[in-house]
Amino acid sequence: MTHAMVPSDRVEHVTVYGRDSAKLGTIERLMLDKLSGTVAYAVIKTGGLLASHHHYPVQWSALKYDPKRQAFETELTLEELRAGPCEFDDDDFDWGDRSQSYTHPHYWSV
């Protein structure tokens, strides 16, 4: 049966491509708003096999699923993604704290 619903564990590790068709990374986790019950944003993991990974939040509504690619697409480029908040592997980062503002419109807003 084909439908639009997908469990969160099937979204994790799906590739995300930028507007220039370059691979940005993969979805590491989804952040859910407990009060509204909606997905607020996805955390995108970038980096390679030998490099440390970086983790960036992207507003969920900024990601569009492409069934042909079986991947998500966004209007961001890697440079724009890197301009926002970031967590490195093993950093202590509170992904629920959205008090900081950033210039790119896709960060933190729901």
N, C-alpha and C positions, 0 to 999 in steps of 0.2 A: 504494500500500500504506500503510495506517495503522498506525503503531506509536508507542511512547513515546520513542524515541530522537530526538535533535535535535543537529546540530552546533553547536558553541559560537558560530560566527559568525552563526547564525540566532537566537540568544538575545540577542546584543548589539543594542541600540537598541529592544528591546521595552519597551512601557510598563509601569509598575508603579503600581498603585492602592492606597491605604491603606484601612483598615477603614471610613472614612467615605465611601468611593468617590471621594475626591479623587485626582487624578493627582499622584503623588509625583515622578515623573521617568521615566528610562529606564535600562535596564541598560547600563552602559558596558563592563564587563569581568567575567569570572569569575576568581576566584582558586582555583587547584587545589593541593591538598596533594600534593606530589611523592611522599611516602612511601606514603600510602594510596591515591592515585589518585582521590580524591573531590573534588567541588567543596566548598570550605570556605565561601566567601561570594561574593556578588555586590557589585560597586561600582555604586551607583545615582547617576546624574548628574541634578542638579536645576538649575533656573535657566531664564531666558527668553532671548529674542533679544538684548535690550539689557543684561541683567544678566550678571555673571560666573557661571560654573557652579560648583557645589559638588558634591563627590563623597563619598558615604557608604557604608560597608560594611554589608551586611545578611546575616545567616546564611542560607545557601542553603536550609536546611530551613524557614525562616520564609516562604519564597515559595511560593505555590501557583499553578499555571497554570490559567487559566480559558479553555477552548477557545471558548466563546461570544464572549468579548471579544477573544480572541487576545492576552491580556495576563496579567501576573502580578499577584497580590494578596497583601497582607500585613496583619497585624493592627496595624501601626504607623500612626501619624498623622505628618504633616509635622513637627509640633512634637517628637514623640518621635524622629524621624529626626535632627532638628537637635540633639538633646541628646547625640549620640554623636560619635565622631571624624569629622573633616571635612578634606578637602583642597580648596583653591581651585585654579582654573586656574593652571597654571605653578608650583604649589608643588612643592617637593621632598619627597615623602612616601613612606615605605617601606611599601607595602601588605602586605608579608610580615611586618612586625614587629607581633606581637599582644601585646606585653608589657604595654601599658597596659590597665587594667581600666576599664570604664564601667558605670554603674548599669543600663542597659537589658540584659535577658538575651540579646537577639539579636546583640549585638556580640561578635565574636571567638571565640565558642565553636563547636565543630564537632559 
